[in-house]
Amino acid sequence: MKPTTLFSTLVLAYLLIGCAGSRPPTTPTTSDSPAPSNSAAPDTTTQAADAPPPAPSRAPQDWYHLDRVPRSGPGLDTRAAYRDVLQGRPPQDTVQVAVIDSGLDIDHEDLAAKLWTNADEIPGNDVDDDGNGYVDDVHGWNFIGGPDGKNVDQDTYELTRIYVDLQERFAGVDSARVGPDARDRYRRYQDIKRTFQKKRREARKRLAKVGKAQKAVQASVDVLKSHLGTDSLTQSAVRSVTSSRRDVRRAQQTLQYFYDQDLSPSDLKDYKNQLERQVEYNYNPDFNPRPIVGDDYADKTERRYGNNDAEGPDPGHGTHVAGIIGATRDNSIGIDGVARGVRLMSVRAVPNGDERDKDVANAIRYAVDNGADVINMSFGKSYSPHKGVVDAAVQYADSMGVLMIHAAGNDGANVDSTDNFPSPYYADGGRAQRWIEVGASSWEGGEKLAASFSNYGAERVDVFAPGHSIYSTVPDNAYERNDGTSMAAPMVSGLAALIMAHYPSLTATDVRTIILETATPYRNRTVARPGDGETVPFGTLSDTGAVVNAHAALRRAADRVAAQ
């Protein structure tokens, strides 16, 4: 869920429950957090023998591998694809998938066997054995690390960086003294300044409110723990509470509101931490971690910098993405990734903040030069001051036959009319042909088929894929649910890799065409539009008006190869 959506839920919680004095409030939220779930508990009324099962109140852990959740939305149908199309047919090739992200937990029990390894590099000898310009790049490369082993963790937003650059030129300048050749840049400075200051004020206000809400929610937790005489609190325990005490009933109401949104008090803590990062780092014009990297940041052609730390200080996001693509299947551990026959290459370029154009461009080039067949990009931003550098890298990948999969973003916005980068559309015209832009669908289906946070666009979003309540790998051999188009993109990357592994004669263009043509159409389904909730046909939200379907795609791939 997008922070603005979370904040709206917070405001709603204040209105429903109240947060005056010591009264406990409600309110949810997390950085890549869940959208509201069904608020009604499952119907326990006796069902007729032939009656359909009740809709579940929570997404099944593996819902995205199913055709559909009972009485709910469509999954990827991966399970049927393996059973009906791939049964008894091992992969014919190994496919390299580059995960440009925050880094990967390379020791994770469900990922370690699936890591890409540079066979031409001798680990730990401090020599560039393969001569590719990157020393000891055994499992990938880190473009936001320094030669001394330190890494960028937090970084500013691109908006902040643009503001700082323009401020150095125009702060304190009298508009009447700005020459004709600088007037456009001066007007841009004024626009950027207003936007930046507004965003920073909003983050500070939200942080203050969420801090109060967190205290009140913790008070509710403490009240119920005391009432129940327990050190831990479960959803079922909260639901079962009965009391005539007003404070206990209010505490139950507060926490029940969270659980009805498929959230927990810890989600509120996560959102508070996110807002603290925004105030302290992302919107802080005095913060600049780039000297850690040690590159000449002004030189956008520079490519040999960074370090070989493929994990980085916070690989949570990248690890979750990688697990969706290729967590080891059928090992009785954790989860099954979408694809078998894959190797996962970690290319670290995404900090806790906005990625930088120079790093994105170099990450794409590194992936291509080291054999990536698919590049997953579960990141994005609203400003790209050096878009030409990224465009050149995208053109290079496109020319080399690499399929690029990009997450459409979590603003609940129409990307046909708002900026979202990187993009397949070049600044000087034309577009990449081997690119799929992915929106997020919800497990709840029906009117909620499009996840409430997902960006959309009848022209610039190609297709939707499961991205709501996705259970996958996280660091330290753990697993958790996350939401976002960040989770939808690797569904498509995993499917693309699976097709390529079983049908290696197909080109990246073939695979893209197959995925889009076989996606299950819901063009005329009436849904709530992400962002504003207005009722619209699902077909207005993407070019295909469809949700990716692995079973249909693999059948089409088999038919295509048989006809060759």
C-alpha positions as CSV (number, residue, x, y, z in Angstrom):
1,M,0.0,0.0,0.0
2,K,1.3,3.5,-0.9
3,P,2.1,5.7,2.2
4,T,-0.7,8.1,1.2
5,T,-3.2,5.3,1.2
6,L,-1.9,4.2,4.6
7,F,-2.2,7.7,5.9
8,S,-5.8,7.8,4.7
9,T,-6.4,4.6,6.6
10,L,-4.9,6.2,9.6
11,V,-7.2,9.2,9.4
12,L,-10.2,6.8,9.0
13,A,-9.1,5.0,12.1
14,Y,-9.0,8.2,14.0
15,L,-12.5,9.0,12.9
16,L,-13.8,5.5,13.7
17,I,-12.1,5.0,17.0
18,G,-10.9,8.4,18.1
19,C,-7.5,9.3,19.6
20,A,-8.2,11.9,22.2
21,G,-6.1,11.9,25.4
22,S,-5.4,8.3,26.5
23,R,-8.1,6.8,24.4
24,P,-6.6,4.1,22.1
25,P,-6.8,4.9,18.4
26,T,-6.5,2.6,15.5
27,T,-4.5,2.7,12.5
28,P,-2.4,0.6,10.2
29,T,0.4,0.8,7.9
30,T,3.6,-0.4,6.4
31,S,6.0,0.6,3.6
32,D,5.1,-2.0,1.1
33,S,2.1,-3.0,3.1
34,P,-1.2,-4.8,2.6
35,A,-4.3,-3.2,1.1
36,P,-7.6,-3.6,3.1
37,S,-8.9,-7.1,3.2
38,N,-12.5,-8.3,3.7
39,S,-13.6,-6.9,7.0
40,A,-16.2,-9.6,7.6
41,A,-15.3,-12.8,9.5
42,P,-16.0,-16.0,7.6
43,D,-19.6,-17.0,7.6
44,T,-20.1,-20.0,10.0
45,T,-23.7,-20.6,9.0
46,T,-24.2,-24.2,7.9
47,Q,-23.8,-24.5,4.2
48,A,-25.8,-26.7,1.8
49,A,-23.8,-29.6,0.4
50,D,-23.5,-28.0,-3.0
51,A,-23.1,-24.4,-1.8
52,P,-19.9,-22.7,-2.8
53,P,-17.4,-22.2,0.0
54,P,-17.3,-18.9,1.8
55,A,-14.8,-16.3,0.6
56,P,-11.6,-16.5,2.7
57,S,-10.8,-13.5,5.0
58,R,-7.1,-13.8,4.4
59,A,-5.1,-14.7,1.3
60,P,-3.9,-18.3,1.3
61,Q,-0.1,-18.5,1.6
62,D,0.4,-19.8,-2.0
63,W,-2.6,-18.1,-3.6
64,Y,-0.6,-16.8,-6.5
65,H,0.3,-20.3,-7.7
66,L,-3.4,-21.2,-8.0
67,D,-5.9,-20.6,-10.8
68,R,-8.0,-18.6,-8.3
69,V,-8.7,-18.4,-4.7
70,P,-12.2,-19.8,-4.0
71,R,-14.8,-17.1,-4.8
72,S,-11.9,-14.6,-5.2
73,G,-9.3,-13.5,-7.7
74,P,-7.1,-15.2,-10.2
75,G,-3.6,-16.4,-9.3
76,L,-0.8,-17.2,-11.8
77,D,-2.0,-20.8,-12.2
78,T,1.6,-22.0,-11.9
79,R,0.6,-25.2,-10.1
80,A,-1.5,-26.4,-13.1
81,A,1.2,-25.4,-15.5
82,Y,3.7,-27.7,-13.8
83,R,1.1,-30.5,-13.6
84,D,-0.4,-30.3,-17.1
85,V,2.3,-28.9,-19.3
86,L,5.7,-29.5,-17.7
87,Q,5.1,-32.8,-15.9
88,G,8.0,-35.1,-16.6
89,R,9.8,-32.5,-18.7
90,P,13.0,-31.1,-17.2
91,P,14.3,-27.7,-18.2
92,Q,16.2,-27.7,-21.5
93,D,18.4,-24.7,-20.6
94,T,19.5,-22.6,-17.6
95,V,18.2,-19.0,-17.7
96,Q,20.0,-16.1,-16.0
97,V,17.7,-13.6,-14.3
98,A,19.3,-10.4,-13.0
99,V,17.5,-8.9,-10.0
100,I,18.4,-5.1,-10.0
101,D,17.4,-4.3,-6.4
102,S,18.6,-3.8,-2.9
103,G,20.7,-6.9,-2.8
104,L,20.0,-10.6,-2.1
105,D,20.6,-12.8,1.0
106,I,23.0,-15.1,-0.7
107,D,22.9,-17.6,2.1
108,H,19.1,-18.0,2.3
109,E,18.1,-21.6,2.5
110,D,15.6,-21.3,-0.3
111,L,17.9,-19.2,-2.6
112,A,21.5,-20.3,-2.2
113,A,21.2,-23.1,-4.7
114,K,19.7,-20.8,-7.3
115,L,22.3,-18.1,-7.2
116,W,24.2,-17.1,-10.4
117,T,27.9,-17.8,-10.0
118,N,30.5,-16.2,-12.2
119,A,32.5,-19.3,-13.1
120,D,35.3,-17.3,-14.5
121,E,36.0,-15.5,-11.2
122,I,38.1,-16.9,-8.4
123,P,36.4,-15.9,-5.1
124,G,38.3,-13.7,-2.7
125,N,41.6,-13.4,-4.6
126,D,41.1,-9.6,-5.2
127,V,41.8,-10.1,-8.9
128,D,39.6,-9.4,-11.9
129,D,40.0,-12.9,-13.2
130,D,37.5,-12.6,-16.1
131,G,38.7,-9.1,-17.1
132,N,35.2,-7.6,-17.0
133,G,36.3,-4.7,-14.9
134,Y,34.7,-5.9,-11.7
135,V,36.9,-7.6,-9.1
136,D,35.5,-10.8,-7.4
137,D,32.0,-10.4,-8.8
138,V,31.1,-13.9,-7.9
139,H,27.3,-13.5,-7.5
140,G,26.8,-10.1,-9.0
141,W,27.9,-6.5,-8.4
142,N,27.0,-3.6,-6.1
143,F,27.0,-0.1,-7.7
144,I,26.1,1.6,-4.4
145,G,29.1,0.3,-2.5
146,G,32.6,1.7,-2.0
147,P,36.0,0.2,-2.6
148,D,36.6,0.0,1.2
149,G,33.6,-2.4,1.6
150,K,31.2,0.3,2.9
151,N,27.7,0.6,1.4
152,V,25.1,3.2,0.8
153,D,22.0,2.2,2.7
154,Q,19.9,5.3,3.0
155,D,19.8,7.9,0.3
156,T,17.7,10.9,-0.7
157,Y,14.8,11.0,-3.2
158,E,15.6,12.3,-6.7
159,L,13.3,15.3,-5.9
160,T,15.6,16.3,-3.1
161,R,18.7,15.9,-5.2
162,I,17.2,18.1,-8.0
163,Y,16.2,20.7,-5.4
164,V,19.7,20.8,-4.0
165,D,21.2,21.2,-7.4
166,L,18.9,24.0,-8.4
167,Q,19.1,25.7,-5.0
168,E,22.9,26.0,-5.4
169,R,22.2,28.1,-8.6
170,F,19.1,30.0,-7.7
171,A,18.7,30.3,-3.9
172,G,18.4,34.0,-3.0
173,V,18.4,35.1,-6.7
174,D,16.1,38.0,-7.5
175,S,13.8,36.8,-10.3
176,A,14.1,40.2,-12.0
177,R,17.9,39.6,-12.4
178,V,17.5,36.2,-14.0
179,G,18.6,36.3,-17.6
180,P,16.6,35.0,-20.6
181,D,18.7,31.9,-21.0
182,A,18.1,30.9,-17.3
183,R,14.4,31.7,-16.9
184,D,13.2,28.2,-17.7
185,R,15.6,26.7,-15.1
186,Y,14.6,29.3,-12.6
187,R,10.9,28.5,-13.1
188,R,11.7,24.8,-12.7
189,Y,13.5,25.7,-9.5
190,Q,10.5,27.4,-8.1
191,D,8.3,24.4,-9.0
192,I,10.7,21.9,-7.6
193,K,11.1,24.0,-4.4
194,R,7.3,24.2,-3.8
195,T,6.9,20.4,-4.4
196,F,9.9,19.5,-2.2
197,Q,8.8,21.7,0.7
198,K,5.2,20.4,0.5
199,K,6.4,16.8,0.5
200,R,8.7,17.3,3.4
201,R,6.0,19.1,5.5
202,E,3.6,16.2,4.8
203,A,6.1,13.6,5.9
204,R,6.7,15.5,9.1
205,K,3.0,15.9,9.9
206,R,2.4,12.2,9.2
207,L,5.2,11.2,11.4
208,A,3.8,13.2,14.3
209,K,0.3,11.7,13.9
210,V,1.6,8.1,13.4
211,G,3.8,8.5,16.5
212,K,0.7,9.4,18.5
213,A,-1.3,6.6,16.9
214,Q,1.4,4.0,17.7
215,K,1.4,5.0,21.4
216,A,-2.3,4.6,21.5
217,V,-2.3,1.3,19.7
218,Q,0.4,0.0,22.1
219,A,-1.9,1.1,25.0
220,S,-4.6,-1.1,23.5
221,V,-2.3,-4.0,23.3
222,D,-1.2,-3.5,26.9
223,V,-4.9,-3.3,28.0
224,L,-5.8,-6.6,26.4
225,K,-2.7,-8.4,27.5
226,S,-3.5,-7.3,31.1
227,H,-7.1,-8.3,30.7
228,L,-6.3,-11.7,29.3
229,G,-3.3,-12.3,31.6
230,T,-0.9,-13.1,28.7
231,D,2.4,-11.9,27.4
232,S,1.5,-12.4,23.8
233,L,-1.6,-11.4,21.8
234,T,-3.1,-13.3,18.8
235,Q,-5.9,-12.3,16.5
236,S,-8.1,-15.1,17.7
237,A,-7.6,-14.0,21.3
238,V,-8.5,-10.4,20.4
239,R,-11.7,-11.6,18.6
240,S,-12.8,-13.7,21.6
241,V,-12.6,-10.9,24.2
242,T,-15.8,-10.2,26.0
243,S,-15.9,-7.6,28.8
244,S,-18.2,-4.9,30.2
245,R,-15.2,-2.6,30.8
246,R,-15.2,0.3,28.4
247,D,-11.4,0.4,28.1
248,V,-11.2,-3.3,27.1
249,R,-14.0,-3.0,24.5
250,R,-12.3,0.1,23.0
251,A,-8.9,-1.7,22.9
252,Q,-10.5,-4.7,21.2
253,Q,-12.3,-2.4,18.7
254,T,-9.0,-0.7,17.9
255,L,-7.0,-3.9,17.3
256,Q,-9.9,-5.6,15.5
257,Y,-9.9,-2.7,13.0
258,F,-6.2,-3.5,12.2
259,Y,-6.9,-7.2,11.8
260,D,-9.8,-6.5,9.5
261,Q,-7.4,-4.6,7.2
262,D,-5.1,-7.6,7.2
263,L,-2.6,-5.6,9.3
264,S,-1.1,-5.8,12.8
265,P,0.4,-3.2,15.2
266,S,3.8,-4.1,13.9
267,D,2.8,-2.7,10.5
268,L,2.2,0.7,12.2
269,K,5.7,0.5,13.6
270,D,7.1,-0.3,10.1
271,Y,5.3,2.8,8.6
272,K,6.6,5.0,11.4
273,N,10.1,3.8,10.6
274,Q,9.5,4.6,7.0
275,L,8.4,8.1,7.8
276,E,11.4,8.6,10.1
277,R,13.6,7.6,7.2
278,Q,11.9,10.1,4.9
279,V,12.4,13.0,7.4
280,E,15.9,12.1,8.4
281,Y,17.3,11.0,5.0
282,N,15.0,11.0,1.9
283,Y,13.8,14.6,2.2
284,N,16.9,15.9,3.9
285,P,18.8,18.3,1.6
286,D,21.9,18.2,3.9
287,F,22.2,14.4,3.6
288,N,24.5,13.0,0.9
289,P,25.9,9.5,1.2
290,R,27.4,9.4,-2.3
291,P,31.0,9.9,-1.2
292,I,30.8,6.4,0.2
293,V,30.9,5.1,-3.4
294,G,33.9,7.0,-4.4
295,D,33.0,7.5,-8.0
296,D,33.0,10.7,-10.0
297,Y,29.3,11.2,-9.8
298,A,29.3,13.9,-12.4
299,D,30.7,11.5,-14.9
300,K,27.7,9.5,-16.1
301,T,29.9,7.5,-18.5
302,E,31.9,6.0,-15.6
303,R,31.2,2.3,-15.2
304,R,33.9,0.7,-13.1
305,Y,33.0,1.6,-9.5
306,G,31.3,-0.1,-6.5
307,N,32.1,-3.4,-4.8
308,N,31.3,-7.1,-4.9
309,D,28.9,-7.1,-1.9
310,A,25.9,-8.6,-3.6
311,E,23.9,-8.6,-0.4
312,G,24.3,-5.1,1.0
313,P,23.1,-3.8,4.4
314,D,19.4,-4.3,3.8
315,P,18.6,-7.0,1.2
316,G,15.0,-7.5,2.4
317,H,13.3,-6.2,-0.7
318,G,15.6,-7.9,-3.2
319,T,15.4,-11.2,-1.3
320,H,11.6,-11.1,-1.4
321,V,11.6,-10.4,-5.2
322,A,14.2,-13.1,-5.9
323,G,12.2,-15.7,-4.0
324,I,9.1,-15.1,-6.1
325,I,11.1,-15.6,-9.2
326,G,13.2,-18.7,-8.3
327,A,13.1,-20.0,-4.8
328,T,14.0,-23.7,-4.9
329,R,10.9,-25.7,-5.8
330,D,9.9,-29.0,-4.2
331,N,12.5,-28.9,-1.4
332,S,9.9,-29.0,1.4
333,I,11.3,-25.6,2.6
334,G,9.6,-22.3,2.6
335,I,8.1,-21.5,-0.7
336,D,8.2,-22.6,-4.4
337,G,9.4,-19.9,-6.8
338,V,7.6,-19.5,-10.1
339,A,10.6,-20.8,-12.2
340,R,12.9,-23.7,-12.2
341,G,16.0,-23.8,-14.3
342,V,17.0,-20.3,-13.3
343,R,20.0,-18.6,-11.8
344,L,19.6,-15.4,-9.9
345,M,22.1,-12.6,-10.4
346,S,22.2,-9.9,-7.8
347,V,22.9,-6.4,-9.1
348,R,22.6,-3.9,-6.3
349,A,21.6,-0.4,-7.3
350,V,18.5,0.4,-5.1
351,P,19.0,2.1,-1.7
352,N,16.4,3.0,0.9
353,G,15.6,6.1,-1.2
354,D,15.6,6.7,-4.9
355,E,18.0,4.9,-7.1
356,R,20.3,7.1,-9.2
357,D,20.2,7.1,-13.0
358,K,23.9,6.4,-13.4
359,D,23.6,3.3,-11.2
360,V,20.5,2.0,-13.0
361,A,22.2,2.4,-16.4
362,N,25.3,0.6,-15.2
363,A,23.3,-2.2,-13.5
364,I,21.4,-2.9,-16.7
365,R,24.7,-3.0,-18.7
366,Y,26.4,-5.2,-16.2
367,A,23.4,-7.7,-16.3
368,V,23.5,-7.8,-20.1
369,D,27.3,-8.2,-20.3
370,N,27.3,-11.0,-17.8
371,G,24.6,-13.1,-19.6
372,A,21.3,-12.1,-18.2
373,D,18.3,-13.3,-20.2
374,V,15.8,-11.5,-18.1
375,I,16.2,-8.3,-16.0
376,N,13.7,-7.7,-13.2
377,M,13.4,-4.1,-12.1
378,S,11.1,-3.7,-9.1
379,F,11.8,0.0,-8.5
380,G,10.9,3.3,-9.8
381,K,10.7,7.1,-9.3
382,S,9.0,10.2,-10.5
383,Y,12.1,12.1,-11.7
384,S,14.9,11.1,-14.0
385,P,17.3,14.0,-14.6
386,H,19.7,11.8,-16.6
387,K,17.2,9.8,-18.5
388,G,19.4,9.7,-21.6
389,V,22.0,7.6,-19.8
390,V,19.3,5.1,-18.8
391,D,17.7,5.1,-22.2
392,A,21.1,4.2,-23.8
393,A,21.4,1.2,-21.4
394,V,17.8,0.1,-22.1
395,Q,18.5,0.4,-25.9
396,Y,21.6,-1.8,-25.4
397,A,19.7,-4.5,-23.5
398,D,16.9,-4.4,-26.1
399,S,19.4,-4.8,-28.9
400,M,21.0,-7.8,-27.2
401,G,17.6,-9.6,-26.9
402,V,17.2,-9.3,-23.2
403,L,13.7,-9.2,-21.8
404,M,13.1,-6.3,-19.2
405,I,10.3,-6.5,-16.7
406,H,9.5,-3.4,-14.7
407,A,7.1,-2.7,-11.8
408,A,4.5,0.0,-12.7
409,G,4.7,1.6,-9.2
410,N,2.5,1.9,-6.1
411,D,1.1,5.4,-6.3
412,G,-2.4,4.4,-7.4
413,A,-1.7,6.8,-10.4
414,N,-2.3,6.8,-14.1
415,V,1.2,6.4,-15.6
416,D,-0.1,7.4,-19.0
417,S,-0.3,11.0,-17.6
418,T,2.3,10.9,-14.7
419,D,6.0,10.2,-14.9
420,N,7.4,6.9,-13.7
421,F,11.0,5.9,-14.4
422,P,12.7,3.9,-15.8
423,S,10.6,3.7,-18.8
424,P,10.7,1.9,-22.2
425,Y,9.8,5.2,-23.9
426,Y,13.0,7.0,-25.0
427,A,13.3,10.8,-24.6
428,D,14.1,11.2,-28.2
429,G,11.3,9.0,-29.4
430,G,10.7,5.3,-29.9
431,R,10.5,2.6,-27.3
432,A,12.1,-0.7,-26.2
433,Q,10.4,-3.7,-27.8
434,R,11.5,-6.3,-25.2
435,W,9.9,-4.7,-22.1
436,I,6.8,-5.6,-20.0
437,E,5.3,-3.0,-17.6
438,V,3.4,-4.8,-14.8
439,G,0.6,-3.6,-12.5
440,A,-0.5,-5.5,-9.4
441,S,-3.7,-7.6,-9.1
442,S,-5.3,-8.5,-5.8
443,W,-6.1,-12.0,-4.4
444,E,-9.6,-10.7,-3.5
445,G,-10.8,-10.4,-7.1
446,G,-14.2,-9.1,-8.1
447,E,-14.3,-5.3,-7.8
448,K,-10.9,-5.5,-6.0
449,L,-9.2,-7.3,-8.8
450,A,-6.8,-4.3,-9.3
451,A,-4.8,-3.8,-6.1
452,S,-5.7,-0.5,-4.6
453,F,-2.1,0.8,-4.6
454,S,-1.2,-0.2,-8.1
455,N,-0.3,2.3,-10.9
456,Y,-2.2,1.7,-14.1
457,G,-2.4,3.0,-17.7
458,A,-4.3,1.9,-20.7
459,E,-1.2,2.6,-22.9
460,R,1.8,2.3,-20.6
461,V,1.0,-0.7,-18.4
462,D,1.0,-3.9,-20.3
463,V,-0.6,-6.4,-18.0
464,F,-1.4,-7.2,-14.3
465,A,0.0,-10.0,-12.2
466,P,-0.5,-11.0,-8.5
467,G,1.0,-8.4,-6.2
468,H,-1.1,-8.4,-3.1
469,S,-0.3,-10.4,0.1
470,I,2.6,-12.2,-1.5
471,Y,4.5,-14.7,0.7
472,S,8.2,-15.0,-0.1
473,T,11.7,-15.1,1.2
474,V,13.3,-12.5,3.4
475,P,16.7,-12.4,5.0
476,D,17.9,-14.9,7.7
477,N,16.0,-17.9,6.3
478,A,12.7,-16.2,7.0
479,Y,9.5,-15.6,5.0
480,E,6.8,-12.9,5.1
481,R,4.0,-11.3,3.1
482,N,4.6,-8.1,1.1
483,D,2.5,-6.0,-1.3
484,G,3.4,-4.0,-4.3
485,T,4.0,-4.0,-8.0
486,S,7.5,-4.9,-6.8
487,M,5.9,-8.4,-6.2
488,A,4.0,-8.4,-9.4
489,A,7.0,-7.8,-11.7
490,P,8.9,-10.9,-10.5
491,M,5.8,-13.1,-11.2
492,V,6.2,-12.1,-14.8
493,S,10.0,-12.4,-14.7
494,G,9.7,-15.9,-13.2
495,L,7.2,-16.9,-15.9
496,A,9.4,-15.6,-18.7
497,A,12.4,-17.5,-17.3
498,L,10.3,-20.6,-17.0
499,I,9.3,-20.4,-20.6
500,M,12.8,-19.8,-21.8
501,A,14.2,-22.7,-19.7
502,H,11.8,-25.2,-21.2
503,Y,11.6,-23.7,-24.7
504,P,15.1,-22.2,-25.4
505,S,14.4,-21.8,-29.1
506,L,11.9,-19.0,-28.4
507,T,13.3,-15.4,-28.5
508,A,12.7,-12.8,-25.9
509,T,10.2,-11.2,-28.3
510,D,8.4,-14.5,-28.6
511,V,8.2,-14.9,-24.9
512,R,6.9,-11.3,-24.4
513,T,4.2,-11.9,-27.0
514,I,3.2,-15.2,-25.5
515,I,2.9,-13.8,-22.0
516,L,0.7,-10.9,-23.1
517,E,-1.5,-12.8,-25.6
518,T,-2.3,-15.6,-23.1
519,A,-3.0,-13.4,-20.1
520,T,-6.6,-14.0,-18.9
521,P,-8.8,-11.2,-20.1
522,Y,-11.0,-9.3,-17.6
523,R,-11.5,-6.3,-19.9
524,N,-15.2,-5.8,-19.1
525,R,-14.9,-6.6,-15.4
526,T,-16.1,-3.7,-13.3
527,V,-13.4,-2.8,-10.7
528,A,-12.5,-0.1,-8.3
529,R,-9.8,2.0,-9.9
530,P,-6.6,2.2,-7.9
531,G,-6.1,5.5,-6.1
532,D,-9.6,7.0,-6.2
533,G,-11.8,3.9,-6.1
534,E,-13.9,5.0,-9.0
535,T,-15.7,2.1,-10.7
536,V,-14.2,1.5,-14.2
537,P,-13.8,-1.5,-16.6
538,F,-10.6,-3.4,-15.8
539,G,-9.7,-3.0,-19.5
540,T,-9.0,0.7,-19.0
541,L,-6.2,0.0,-16.6
542,S,-3.7,-1.7,-19.0
543,D,-3.1,-2.4,-22.6
544,T,-4.2,-6.0,-22.4
545,G,-6.9,-5.7,-19.7
546,A,-5.7,-9.0,-18.4
547,V,-3.9,-10.9,-15.7
548,V,-0.9,-13.1,-16.5
549,N,-1.6,-16.8,-16.7
550,A,1.3,-19.3,-16.5
551,H,-0.7,-22.3,-17.6
552,A,-2.0,-20.7,-20.8
553,A,1.4,-19.2,-21.6
554,L,3.3,-22.5,-21.3
555,R,0.7,-24.2,-23.5
556,R,1.1,-21.5,-26.1
557,A,4.9,-21.8,-25.9
558,A,4.7,-25.6,-26.4
559,D,2.4,-25.2,-29.4
560,R,4.7,-22.5,-30.9
561,V,7.7,-24.7,-30.6
562,A,5.9,-27.7,-32.0
563,A,4.9,-25.6,-35.0
564,Q,8.5,-24.4,-35.7
